[in-house]
Structure formats: structure tokens, C-alpha cells
Amino acid sequence: MDTAQAHLATMLSMSEATTPYAAGSAAAGPLEAALDRVGDRWSLLLVDALLGGGRRFGELRDELPGLAPNILTERLRRLEREGIVVATPYSTRPPRMEYSLTGDGRDLASALRLLADWGARRDAHGEPLRHERCGTAVEARWYCPTCAEAVSDAETDERGRLL
């Protein structure tokens, strides 16, 4: 293997790393852990594309035209390793898969909606999420089911944890 190939192999192995922190490490906070699992543009767009139900590789490729097939394959494999996507064979010859979200993948829907709404509110042509009945832009709030009340930012500590 020549120097260029060795460098490429090193770079590829670095891009595959999904958990830079040791399990249970105090250095890894909740946001870091989430970003380690799905912290790139294409992974989040793939999760969004799968929120409507299972899709085949070609359907995902068509839905995300800027995503190269090799990157699509790598992101699907990574999301599957992380337990966010499950691949189910629909053909054995040749082997073909349909990809769908696991429960963990579907749990990302709320975070993606918040991120999309944040982006829409900052885009001159964006439209925030609206209440279907009255048309008012909706606001996200934290809610405590035990206390049955909305929780304000003032009721969180400096690290964003609820008090």
C-alpha cells in the first residue's frame, strides 16, 4: 500500500468512528452522544425521508438527489449499526433491502421537527409549523407529566437539565 492509499484508509476509518468517547465517559454529554450517532447532514435527511415509512435504496436516492450512492450506502449502514434504521430484505436474488426507522429512529422526529421549525423561522421564505385548526404558529414547550405543567427555561440548570 502506498502512502496515498494509507492516508485514504486512515481518513475513511476516522470518518467511520461513531463513538469517540468511552462508554460512560464524563466528557461525553447528551448532545455529544446524539451527534455521534446522527450528527451529519445526510443522516438527518435520511431519517426525515424515512419518517413517512419504509423506502428502498432507489427511492432514497431519488428523494435525496445530491447524495452520492456510496455515501447513501455508508450512511444507511451507520444508521443501522446505531439502531436507528433497520434493513429488511425484499429480494434475495439480487439482494435488495427496504429501510425503515426503528423506535429510536422515530423518536428523532420531534428533534427534527424542532430543527426544521427553527430553520423555517430564520429563512425569509420559510414557514413555521402551524396549528391546523386556527393557523397560529405553534411553539415547542417542555412539559412535565408528573406536575402536569409546562416547564420554563428558568427551571433548568446551567447544563440544560430540568430542575
Secondary structure, 3 states (H helix, E strand, C coil): CCHHHHHHHHHHHHHHCCCCCCCCCCCCCHHHHHHHHHCCHHHHHHHHHHCCCCEEHHHHHHHCCCCCHHHHHHHHHHHHHCCCEEEEEEEECCEEEEEEECHHHHHHHHHHHHHHHHHHHCCCCCCCCECCCCCCECCCCEEECCCCEEECHHHECCCCCEC
